[in-house]
Amino acid sequence: VPPRLQRCRHAARARAAGVDLSAWAFNKAYVLDGPLGHFDEAIAALRDAELKDPLAPTLKWILIEMQLAAGRTAPALETAERLHQCQPRVPGSMAYEAYAFLAAGDLARTEQSLLELKAATSDDFWHVALIKFDICAATGKREDAQRLLDDLMSKIDAGVLVSPFIIAVGYAALGDSGQAVEWWKRAVE
């Protein structure tokens, strides 16, 4: 039996056994449905879980991610609005709100979420770099993306651990798909 099919069976058995719906929906979306491109299934499970557990921010994070991956910006923005109301405000929430706001073309709210995220964490928090690169790509600010990438490469040269995934996103923001793919390969390795 192929591993993916085994995971499907394990997910079905876990749900039938009564595992926590929020944890189940989150993991099913991240590990099974999302990677397979089954966004409708992921979204349906996450929305059902969100109805039963409306205060769980992590459900909204992955729901935004699945909605954006499915090209559903308006629902992702609605989810971000619900997420914005959740208390306490946590860094992951600020990051996923920023992704939804940027996808909707609301640069002002994206930057506000980024400022809030940086205040709660630091410039070194991985979502900060990803959002900065996404803003650069959306606004065509290649020089800013190059400066950010150069800064990250300098950190790597100095022995600081920087995720290859973030470097890949930087190259993608610059439009260098060859380097982006190479760094994504490093991230997987």
C-alpha positions in Angstrom: 0.0 0.0 0.0 1.5 3.4 -1.0 2.4 5.6 2.0 -0.1 8.3 1.0 -2.9 5.8 0.9 -1.8 4.5 4.3 -1.9 8.1 5.6 -5.5 8.5 4.3 -6.5 5.3 6.1 -4.8 6.4 9.3 -6.5 9.8 9.1 -9.9 8.1 8.6 -9.2 5.7 11.5 -8.1 8.6 13.8 -11.2 10.6 13.1 -13.5 7.5 13.6 -11.7 6.9 16.9 -12.8 10.3 18.2 -9.5 12.2 18.0 -9.8 15.9 18.7 -11.4 17.5 15.7 -9.1 20.6 15.7 -5.9 18.7 15.8 -7.2 16.1 13.3 -8.3 18.8 10.8 -5.1 20.8 11.2 -2.9 17.7 10.6 -5.0 16.3 7.8 -4.8 19.6 6.0 -1.0 20.0 6.5 0.1 16.4 6.0 -2.4 14.9 3.6 -4.8 17.2 1.8 -2.6 20.3 1.2 0.4 18.4 -0.2 -2.0 16.4 -2.5 -3.7 19.6 -3.7 -7.0 18.5 -2.2 -7.7 22.0 -0.9 -11.5 21.7 -0.9 -11.3 18.7 1.4 -8.9 20.5 3.7 -11.0 23.7 3.8 -14.2 21.7 4.5 -12.6 19.8 7.4 -11.0 23.0 8.8 -14.2 25.0 8.6 -16.1 22.2 10.4 -13.5 22.2 13.1 -13.5 26.0 13.3 -17.2 26.0 13.9 -16.7 23.6 16.9 -13.6 25.4 18.1 -13.8 29.1 17.1 -11.1 30.3 19.4 -8.3 28.0 18.0 -6.0 30.3 16.0 -4.1 27.5 14.5 -7.1 26.3 12.6 -7.5 29.8 11.1 -3.8 29.8 10.1 -4.0 26.7 8.1 -7.4 27.6 6.8 -5.9 30.8 5.4 -3.0 28.9 3.9 -5.4 26.4 2.2 -7.7 29.1 1.0 -4.8 31.1 -0.5 -3.4 27.9 -2.1 -6.8 27.3 -3.7 -6.9 30.8 -5.0 -9.7 31.9 -2.7 -8.5 35.3 -1.6 -11.9 36.6 -0.4 -12.6 33.7 2.0 -8.9 33.9 3.2 -9.5 37.6 4.0 -12.7 36.8 5.9 -10.8 34.2 7.9 -8.0 36.7 8.6 -10.7 39.1 9.9 -11.9 36.4 12.3 -8.4 35.7 13.3 -7.7 39.3 14.0 -10.4 39.2 16.6 -8.9 36.3 18.5 -7.2 37.0 21.8 -4.5 36.8 22.9 -2.7 38.0 19.8 0.1 35.6 18.9 2.9 35.9 16.3 1.5 33.2 14.0 -1.8 35.0 13.8 -0.1 38.3 12.8 1.8 36.5 10.1 -1.1 34.7 8.5 -3.2 37.8 8.6 -0.4 39.6 6.7 -0.4 36.8 4.0 -4.1 37.2 3.5 -4.0 41.0 3.5 -1.2 41.0 0.9 -3.0 38.5 -1.3 -6.0 40.8 -1.1 -3.8 43.7 -2.2 -4.2 45.6 1.1 -0.6 46.7 1.5 -1.3 49.0 4.4 -2.8 46.2 6.6 0.0 43.9 5.5 2.6 46.3 6.7 0.6 46.9 9.9 0.5 43.2 10.6 4.3 43.0 9.8 5.0 45.8 12.3 2.9 44.1 15.0 4.7 40.8 14.3 8.2 42.4 14.5 7.2 44.1 17.8 6.1 40.7 19.2 9.1 38.8 18.0 12.1 40.2 16.1 13.5 40.8 12.7 15.0 37.3 12.8 11.6 35.6 13.1 11.2 33.5 10.0 7.7 34.8 9.1 9.1 38.4 9.1 11.6 37.6 6.3 9.0 35.7 4.3 6.5 38.6 4.5 9.1 41.1 3.6 10.0 39.1 0.5 6.4 38.7 -0.4 5.9 42.5 -0.1 8.9 43.1 -2.3 7.6 40.7 -4.9 4.1 42.2 -4.8 5.4 45.8 -5.1 8.2 45.1 -7.5 10.9 46.4 -5.1 13.7 44.2 -6.4 16.4 46.3 -4.7 14.8 45.8 -1.3 14.5 42.1 -1.9 18.2 41.9 -3.0 19.3 43.8 0.1 17.3 41.5 2.4 18.7 38.4 0.5 22.2 39.8 0.8 21.8 40.3 4.5 20.6 36.7 4.9 23.5 35.4 2.8 25.9 37.4 5.0 24.4 35.7 8.1 24.9 32.3 6.5 28.6 33.2 5.7 29.0 34.2 9.4 27.7 30.8 10.5 24.2 31.8 11.4 21.6 29.2 10.7 19.1 30.6 8.1 16.4 28.3 6.6 17.1 27.5 3.0 13.4 27.8 2.5 13.6 31.5 3.3 16.5 32.0 0.9 14.4 30.2 -1.8 11.6 32.6 -1.2 14.0 35.5 -1.5 15.2 34.3 -4.9 11.6 33.8 -6.0 10.9 37.4 -5.0 13.8 38.4 -7.3 12.3 36.3 -10.1 15.3 33.9 -10.1 13.4 30.6 -10.3 16.6 28.6 -10.9 18.1 29.6 -7.6 14.8 29.4 -5.9 14.4 25.7 -6.9 18.0 25.0 -5.8 17.4 26.5 -2.4 14.0 24.7 -2.1 15.9 21.4 -2.8 18.4 22.3 0.0 15.4 22.9 2.3 14.0 19.5 1.6 17.4 17.8 2.0 
